[in-house]
């Protein structure tokens, strides 16, 4: 696995905590979704060297589609400009965002060194749930919180907070806004796909 800064965008690993509190959290459907996501991620990491970047990408793309509400995340990352984007260009942006998300995981999680995470608690906030986790690996534990909302009958990730406060999507919004202002949605789609291509070419 690559350095901790990668976790701001491509996150989590591991196995569920044990004990009474962990068993209570494990019954929550949002926590179960994260648990399944982590199982798939660890499986990819354990096969990382054999699969290579594109193999990891192909393995993990369906996991992203199942676990993340990519359309909602794209809308949030684009921000107030989203309603001005034509529907066909919105669809292209969502596909590019999904592709970049999967490519980022494939690039950053390229091997397994026994990393684990624990689910600490599940917190309800209006229509959303926050699934609080700790990543345990090399160095200090890292706190990650998944903001989840129901979509298509399942709890799906709509944002991820690093160390409890830093939104992965807010960090992208200013960069996306500049690209949209300069070249519109097609320019942003090209940029996202180009970044994904770059990640999949490198180890």
C-alpha positions as CSV (number, residue, x, y, z in Angstrom):
1,X,0.0,0.0,0.0
2,X,1.2,3.5,-0.8
3,X,1.6,6.5,1.5
4,X,-1.0,7.8,3.9
5,X,-1.9,10.8,1.8
6,X,-3.5,8.4,-0.7
7,X,-6.1,7.7,2.0
8,X,-7.7,11.1,1.5
9,X,-9.1,9.8,-1.8
10,X,-8.7,6.0,-1.8
11,X,-9.4,4.6,1.6
12,X,-9.6,1.7,4.1
13,X,-8.6,-1.9,4.5
14,X,-8.9,-4.8,6.8
15,X,-11.1,-6.7,9.1
16,X,-13.8,-6.0,11.6
17,X,-13.1,-5.4,15.2
18,X,-14.3,-8.0,17.7
19,X,-16.1,-7.7,21.1
20,X,-19.6,-6.7,22.0
21,X,-19.5,-3.1,20.7
22,X,-18.1,-4.3,17.3
23,X,-20.8,-7.0,17.0
24,X,-23.5,-4.4,17.6
25,X,-22.0,-2.2,14.9
26,X,-21.6,-5.1,12.6
27,X,-25.4,-5.6,12.5
28,X,-25.9,-2.1,11.1
29,X,-26.5,-2.2,7.3
30,X,-24.2,0.7,6.6
31,X,-21.4,-1.0,8.5
32,X,-22.0,-4.2,6.7
33,X,-21.6,-2.4,3.4
34,X,-18.2,-1.0,4.5
35,X,-17.2,-4.5,5.8
36,X,-18.0,-6.0,2.4
37,X,-16.0,-3.2,0.7
38,X,-13.0,-3.8,2.9
39,X,-13.1,-7.6,2.2
40,X,-13.0,-6.9,-1.5
41,X,-10.2,-4.3,-1.1
42,X,-8.0,-6.7,1.0
43,X,-8.6,-9.5,-1.6
44,X,-7.4,-7.1,-4.3
45,X,-4.4,-6.1,-2.3
46,X,-3.4,-9.7,-1.6
47,X,-3.4,-10.3,-5.4
48,X,-1.9,-6.9,-6.2
49,X,1.4,-7.9,-7.6
50,X,0.0,-10.7,-9.8
51,X,-2.8,-8.5,-11.1
52,X,-0.9,-5.4,-12.0
53,X,-2.6,-1.9,-12.1
54,X,-5.1,-2.7,-14.8
55,X,-6.0,-6.1,-13.3
56,X,-6.6,-4.4,-10.0
57,X,-8.7,-1.8,-11.7
58,X,-10.9,-4.4,-13.5
59,X,-11.4,-6.3,-10.2
60,X,-12.3,-3.2,-8.2
61,X,-14.4,-1.1,-10.6
62,X,-17.6,-3.2,-9.8
63,X,-16.9,-2.8,-6.1
64,X,-16.8,1.0,-6.4
65,X,-20.1,1.0,-8.3
66,X,-21.7,-1.2,-5.7
67,X,-20.4,0.7,-2.6
68,X,-20.3,4.3,-3.7
69,X,-23.1,6.6,-4.9
70,X,-20.8,7.8,-7.7
71,X,-23.5,10.1,-9.2
72,X,-24.0,11.9,-5.9
73,X,-20.3,12.2,-5.3
74,X,-19.8,13.7,-8.8
75,X,-22.5,16.2,-8.2
76,X,-21.1,17.2,-4.9
77,X,-17.5,17.5,-6.3
78,X,-18.7,19.7,-9.2
79,X,-20.8,21.9,-6.9
80,X,-23.1,24.7,-8.0
81,X,-22.1,24.3,-11.7
82,X,-23.8,20.9,-11.9
83,X,-27.3,22.0,-13.0
84,X,-25.8,24.0,-15.9
85,X,-24.1,20.8,-17.3
86,X,-26.2,19.1,-20.1
87,X,-27.5,15.6,-19.1
88,X,-25.3,13.7,-21.6
89,X,-22.2,15.6,-20.3
90,X,-23.3,14.8,-16.7
91,X,-23.4,11.1,-17.5
92,X,-19.9,11.3,-19.0
93,X,-18.6,13.1,-15.9
94,X,-20.1,10.4,-13.6
95,X,-18.4,7.7,-15.7
96,X,-15.1,9.5,-15.6
97,X,-15.3,10.1,-11.9
98,X,-16.1,6.4,-11.3
99,X,-13.2,5.4,-13.5
100,X,-10.8,7.7,-11.7
101,X,-12.0,6.4,-8.3
102,X,-11.3,2.8,-9.2
103,X,-8.0,3.7,-10.8
104,X,-6.9,5.5,-7.7
105,X,-7.6,2.5,-5.5
106,X,-5.8,0.2,-8.0
107,X,-2.8,2.4,-8.0
108,X,-2.5,3.1,-4.3
109,X,-3.5,-0.3,-2.9
110,X,-1.0,-2.5,-4.8
111,X,0.1,-4.9,-2.0
112,X,-0.8,-6.2,1.4
113,X,1.3,-5.9,4.5
114,X,-1.2,-7.0,7.2
115,X,-3.1,-3.7,7.4
116,X,-6.4,-3.8,9.3
117,X,-9.1,-1.4,10.4
118,X,-11.7,-1.3,13.1
119,X,-15.2,0.1,12.9
120,X,-15.5,2.2,16.0
121,X,-19.1,3.4,15.8
122,X,-22.0,4.2,13.4
123,X,-23.6,7.6,13.9
124,X,-26.9,8.7,12.5
125,X,-27.2,12.3,11.2
126,X,-30.5,13.0,9.6
127,X,-30.8,10.9,6.4
128,X,-27.1,10.0,6.6
129,X,-24.9,7.7,8.6
130,X,-21.3,8.1,9.5
131,X,-19.3,4.9,9.8
132,X,-16.3,5.7,11.9
133,X,-13.2,3.5,11.3
134,X,-9.5,3.4,12.3
135,X,-6.9,2.2,9.8
136,X,-4.1,0.4,11.5
137,X,-0.9,-0.2,9.6
138,X,2.5,1.4,9.6
139,X,2.7,4.5,11.8
140,X,-0.1,6.1,13.7
141,X,-3.7,4.9,13.3
142,X,-5.7,7.0,10.8
143,X,-9.3,7.9,11.4
144,X,-11.7,7.6,8.5
145,X,-15.4,8.3,8.5
146,X,-17.6,7.2,5.7
147,X,-20.7,9.4,5.1
148,X,-23.4,7.1,3.8
149,X,-26.9,7.6,2.4
150,X,-29.5,5.3,1.1
151,X,-29.7,5.0,-2.7
152,X,-31.3,2.2,-4.8
153,X,-32.3,0.4,-1.6
154,X,-28.8,0.2,-0.1
155,X,-26.5,2.4,2.0
156,X,-23.8,3.9,-0.2
157,X,-20.8,6.1,0.4
158,X,-21.3,9.8,-0.6
159,X,-18.2,11.3,1.0
160,X,-15.2,10.2,3.1
161,X,-13.6,12.3,5.9
162,X,-9.9,12.0,6.8
163,X,-9.1,12.3,10.5
164,X,-12.7,13.2,11.1
165,X,-12.9,16.5,9.4
166,X,-11.3,16.7,5.9
167,X,-13.8,15.9,3.2
168,X,-12.2,14.2,0.2
169,X,-14.8,15.8,-2.2
170,X,-14.4,19.4,-0.9
171,X,-10.7,19.1,-1.6
172,X,-11.5,18.4,-5.3
173,X,-14.2,21.0,-5.8
174,X,-11.9,24.0,-6.2
175,X,-9.8,22.1,-8.7
176,X,-12.8,21.0,-10.7
177,X,-14.3,24.5,-10.7
178,X,-11.2,25.9,-12.3
179,X,-11.3,23.3,-15.1
180,X,-15.0,23.8,-15.7
181,X,-14.6,27.5,-15.9
182,X,-11.8,27.1,-18.4
183,X,-13.2,24.4,-20.7
184,X,-16.6,23.2,-19.5
185,X,-17.7,19.7,-18.6
186,X,-15.9,18.1,-21.6
187,X,-12.6,19.5,-20.3
188,X,-13.2,18.1,-16.8
189,X,-14.1,14.7,-18.2
190,X,-10.9,14.6,-20.3
191,X,-8.9,15.6,-17.2
192,X,-10.4,12.9,-15.0
193,X,-9.9,10.2,-17.7
194,X,-6.3,11.4,-18.3
195,X,-5.5,11.2,-14.6
196,X,-7.0,7.7,-14.5
197,X,-4.9,6.6,-17.5
198,X,-1.8,8.0,-15.8
199,X,-2.4,6.1,-12.6
200,X,-3.0,2.8,-14.6
201,X,0.2,3.2,-16.5
202,X,2.4,3.6,-13.3
203,X,3.1,1.0,-10.6
